Amino acid sequence: MTTTTTKIANAIEALIEDYHDFNASYAHEYDSFDELHRAVNSNTPAVFKGVARDWPAMRKWDDEYLANSVGDIEIATTPLGNADALVRVGDKDLLVEPLNQQMSMRDFLQQLHSKKGDVVYLQSQNGNLSFPEFALLAKDVPLSIAQMENIMGTKPDAVNIWIGGSESVTSLHHDPYENIYVVIKGTKTFNLFPPVDEYCLGFEHYQRGKYVRDESGELIVEGLDGHVPWTPIDPCLSKEENIERVAQFSLSRCMTVTVNAGDALYLPSGWFHHVMQDGDPCIATNYWFDQAYDGERYSMRQFYNKMINVLRE
Ligand SMILES: O=C(O)CCC(=O)C(=O)O
C-alpha cells in the first residue's frame, strides 16, 4: 500500500469504529408501525411486534388452503438450499443461481415437507404477490404498509411471498430497497451488517453460474458469461473462519434478529443480510420500497463504495 491508500484505509477503519460506537448492536422493538419513521430516519433495523396478528393470512394459510388457492408457480430448486450463493466448482467459486421449475403448489408443499432430494424454495422476488396465480392469497394480506407509504411517499415497488423450509438459506447480500418483512408462519433469523461494514466483507468478482439437470436428473453447475461482485463471508461460519477469508472482517459487527410469526422487521436499504428460517413451512411476505436517492445518503454510499474499490485496485 502507498502512504495515500494506507491513510484512506485508516480513515475507513475509524469510520467503522465510530459507527459501531454510536449505534446499538440490537434492533429496537416497537408495538406498532406508528414508530416506523424513527427507524427509517436513522436507517436502523427495528422489529414491530404483533403487527400482522390480525391479518387473515395468519389463520388461513395452512397447506390445504394454499394448495387449493394457488395453481402452478415458479420454484427455486437447488441441491442444498443454496440459491444465489457461492459454490466451489473445481478450484474456483462461482455465484450460482437456482434452477427455476414450474410446479403446482400442492407438489411444492409435498416436496418441502418430505425433506428428501432437491431443496425447493418459493422465493421469486419479482413482485409475485401481484401475479394472477397468487390473486386469492393477495386478499389475505395488505398490499402495502400505509405508514411506510407515508414516509416514502410512494407505493411499494414489489410485494413478494416467500415459502420455504429450514434447509434454505439466503446468502449475504444487500438490496436498494427499504424492506418491510413480515413473517406469517415459522421464524426467520436475519444476520445483519450495516452499510459501513461493506469494507469488512471483502467483495470480489465471481463468475456467474446456474444449476441445470444433467441426463441422470442430478443438479449440476453450468458456468455462465459474466462476473458479479459478491462477498465470501458466511455468517454460519465462526468469526475466526471469516477473518481467515477477509482480514477486515474483524472490524465488523453482526446484528442477529429473530422475527416470529405475526412480527415485522424493518430492514433498511443497503444493509447486508443473510437469512435463515425455521418452520414447516416458513411463510413470509415482504414489501420493497425503492430507496431514497435525494439527500446525502445514496451519494455518500456511492462515494464510499468507490473508495473501497480504490483500496482493492
Ligand atoms: O427470506 C429470505 O430468504 C430472503 C429475504 C431477502 O433477502 C429480502 O427480503 O431482501
The ligand as a Tripos MOL2 file, in Angstrom:
@<TRIPOS>MOLECULE
LIG
   10     9     1     0     0
SMALL
NO_CHARGES

@<TRIPOS>ATOM
      1 O1        -36.2890  -14.5310    3.2530 O.co2     1 LIG1
      2 C1        -35.2820  -14.7230    2.5980 C.2       1 LIG1
      3 O2        -34.8250  -15.8630    2.4120 O.co2     1 LIG1
      4 C2        -34.5230  -13.5760    1.9790 C.3       1 LIG1
      5 C3        -35.1720  -12.2390    2.1350 C.3       1 LIG1
      6 C4        -34.4180  -11.1500    1.4240 C.2       1 LIG1
      7 O3        -33.3020  -11.2930    1.0160 O.2       1 LIG1
      8 C5        -35.0640   -9.8580    1.2460 C.2       1 LIG1
      9 O4        -36.2200   -9.6710    1.6770 O.co2     1 LIG1
     10 O5        -34.4280   -8.9450    0.6690 O.co2     1 LIG1
@<TRIPOS>BOND
     1     1     2 2
     2     2     3 1
     3     2     4 1
     4     4     5 1
     5     5     6 1
     6     6     7 2
     7     6     8 1
     8     8     9 2
     9     8    10 1
@<TRIPOS>SUBSTRUCTURE
     1 LIG1         1 GROUP 0 **** ****
